Amino acid sequence: MSDLFDFSSGNLKVSEPYQPLADRMRPEKLEDILGQESILGSGKPLRMLMQAGLSGSIILWGPPGCGKTTLARVMAKHADADFIQLSAVTSGVKDLKAAFEQAYEQRRRLNRKTMLFVDEIHRFNKAQQDALLPHIESGAVVFVGATTENPSFEVISALLSRCQVLILKPVAVESLLTILLRAIDMDRIISKEPKITVSESALERIAQMAAGDARIALNVLETCCEVARQQHPESPEVDPELVAETFQSKMLRYDKGGEEHYNLISALHKSMRGSDPDATLYWLYRMIEGGEDCRFILRRMIRFASEDVGMADPFALTLAMSAAQAFDFIGPPEAHLCIAQLAVYLAAAPKSNALYKAEKLVKQAIRSGQEPSVPYHLRNAPTGLMRELGYGHEYKYPHDFKGGFVDENYFPDGLENSRYYQPSGHGKEKQTGERFKTLWPKRGGSGKD
């Protein structure tokens, strides 16, 4: 009688460990890597170096699912190098030390190169990144780092100087379709009997909604195939409706604390400044759908109302404040339309940065070191002593003069007729400029149209 718990008896059937479809379909050859033709296309330097079995230390910068890990593995294979993979999320200096010891041992005993791949390199702190430097410098390892964040901000300059930075792009829809078709035809699980029918429109929907992430596209395909086999075991089929049910929302590449956050708000700002309401709405909803804090967007719009619209349409600031109040009063998602209304208004409004330039000029003047005293005629005289000292003496009250204006000097000594604010000829500011030109002819005309 065999022991129920005797694992050596052969009675226990151990299944193979599960691998996601994205891992099963990971390319092993250079020609199988799709979507990165900008760096791997025919005649590109990296491709030529890889084909020659040469590789220097590099940092791969690109969005999730674009093939950074795959490329590193293929590079190691072409260079005939041992491949050590670490994740900066879970590894530390101790793990790096063990990797370097292994690399030195391999080089000493077998004269083999080692490629050290560190995923999410931006998660390493300065000390951990510093620990890489001497071993890269000595040639003990060929270092490949992968990051979704801008290396300029997240990788120390000493490490950047020892590596070439390569930018990987999101995988294009056409390439994603090829990857999905390849999985349907070649994967041992997807292609097993009964064969699954996947409609062309279903594949296109997966490719579109994956937002350039091949890993997501393959994982969604695998999930849809599993559901289809459960629903119709004899004739499983994946159609757009099943994809929509499985893949309920489009994947948006958006990191509220990362570079994409600043890229999108910059695109929104520049679209409003360029008076393009359609592009403005597009970038606005890219941020909203990505989960951005709407109050952050509104704060930037309030600033925009003064910086880029300014006196060309003074009501823009009032509307911006009203939209912010409306958002707090109504709340999302209904209040998103209030933000959209403000965005279109700001995009359509006449533009002037005269206030912005005036602010810079007057700050420059004030910070120059000179602090002339307030002229006596501009000072208040609430006491008899102050009146005796000349406070408020010979001040001209504008309302006592025709038109409510009198030619008076309101500057301190030495700054008479200084010019900071120069109205543009746009929108309502054109009227402001014409009035100022009449009132203060010694300061020149209004700004250019």
Number of C-alpha atoms within 10 A of each C-alpha: 3 8 9 9 9 10 11 8 10 9 12 11 7 8 6 6 6 8 9 13 22 21 13 14 18 17 18 14 14 18 10 11 19 20 24 18 14 12 16 20 15 11 9 12 12 18 19 14 15 19 14 11 15 15 19 19 21 20 26 25 22 19 22 20 20 23 26 22 19 17 21 23 25 19 27 24 18 17 21 15 20 19 19 18 17 18 17 24 13 9 15 17 16 10 14 19 13 10 19 20 13 16 25 19 14 17 15 10 8 9 11 15 20 25 27 27 26 25 23 18 26 22 19 21 14 13 11 17 20 14 15 18 14 11 15 19 13 9 15 22 27 25 24 28 26 26 23 22 20 15 19 10 11 16 21 16 12 11 21 15 9 16 19 14 18 15 17 21 20 20 23 19 21 13 17 27 20 15 23 22 15 12 21 22 12 13 14 13 15 18 15 12 12 12 17 21 15 19 13 13 14 19 21 17 21 24 28 19 20 28 22 25 25 27 21 21 26 25 16 20 27 20 15 24 25 17 17 21 17 11 12 11 14 13 13 21 19 22 18 18 12 16 21 16 10 14 21 10 11 15 16 16 18 19 16 14 9 13 14 17 16 13 12 16 19 13 16 28 21 16 22 28 22 15 18 17 20 14 17 24 20 13 20 25 16 18 24 14 14 17 13 19 11 19 13 10 19 20 13 15 26 21 14 20 29 22 19 26 30 25 27 27 21 15 13 23 21 12 17 27 17 16 24 21 15 15 21 12 10 12 12 12 10 10 19 18 13 19 25 17 17 23 27 18 18 30 27 16 22 21 26 25 21 22 21 15 14 16 15 12 15 15 11 11 15 11 10 9 8 8 10 12 9 12 16 18 16 17 15 14 17 10 9 10 10 15 15 11 11 16 20 18 17 10 14 16 11 13 10 10 11 8 8 9 13 14 10 11 15 13 15 14 11 8 12 12 14 12 13 17 19 22 28 24 20 21 17 16 25 19 17 18 21 16 14 17 17 12 13 13 12 12 15 13 16 22 16 11 9
